[in-house]
């Protein structure tokens, strides 16, 4: 029996379709951000933001850098794979600017 593969769009939406993911990636387009900055920018709860960042890191779309400082500083930034989503995010923004304003 043939093993059915998931539709690629379905697989992509399993990552990108989760609440806050596109917003997190949108805010990371401008460069590395600390957790508290993303929390302020997105209005996501700390627990949910932490969960989404871990998922994005596991998906290879975001990296987390820990700096050996006191107190410790952690920054998140998009990987090349994450940056590939930028045109999609820009198109969503353009559509929203045209139709939702």
N, C-alpha and C positions, 0 to 999 in steps of 0.2 A: 504494500500500500504506500502511495506517495505521501510524504510528509509535507503538509502545507506550510508555507512560509507566511509570516505576517506581511501585510501591505507596508511598504516603506513609509507612506504618509502616516499610517497608524502608529508605527514605531516612533516616528519623529514627534507626533502629537503626544505620545506617552511621556516624552520629556518636556516639550515646549508648552503643552496644553495645561500643565499643572498651574494652579493659582500662584501668582507672584513671579513665576519664572521669567516671562518676557519683561516684566517691570525690572527685575533684578538685572537681567542682561542689558536692558536699556540704560540703566544707571551706570553699569560698568563700562559702557562704550566710551565714556569720557576718561577712563583710566582707572588705576587701582583705587580701591576704597576700603576703609576700615569697616568693621561690622557695624559700629554705631552710626556711621554715615549711611550705610545701606538701610539700616533700621529707620533712620529719619527720612531718607529719600522715598522709601517704599511704603511706609506706614504698616508694614507687616509686623506681626508679633515676633518677638525674639526667638521663640520656640520654632515657629514656622519658617522664619528666615534661616535659622540654623539648619533645619531639615532640608530646605531647598538648596542651600549652598553645598551641603554634603552630597546631595544628589547630583548637582551640577559638576562638582569635583569628581565624583565617581564616573560621570558620563564623559569626563575629559574636556569639559567646556570652561571650567574655572579652575584656577590654581589658588592655593592658600600659601602665603609666605609668612613665616613666623620669624620675627627679628629678636635677637638676643638683647633685649633692653629691659630696664626695670621702670615701670611695669612692662610686661611683654606687649609687643605691637604685632598685630596680625592684619595682613592686607589680602584682599581678594582681587584677582584680575582675570580677564578673559584669556583663554588660550587661543591659538590659531583656529581651532575647531569652533570655539565659541564666537570668535569674530566673524566667521563665515555666515552667521545668522544676521549680521548687521543690515544687509540690504532688505531682509524680510521685515525687520523691526522698523526701518526707515519707511518702507511701503505702508506698514500698518499706521505709522504716524501720519503719513501723507493722506491716507484714506480718511483717518479720523479728523484731520484738519479740514478736509473738504466737506465731509458729511456730518460731522458731529458738533460743529461749532455754530 
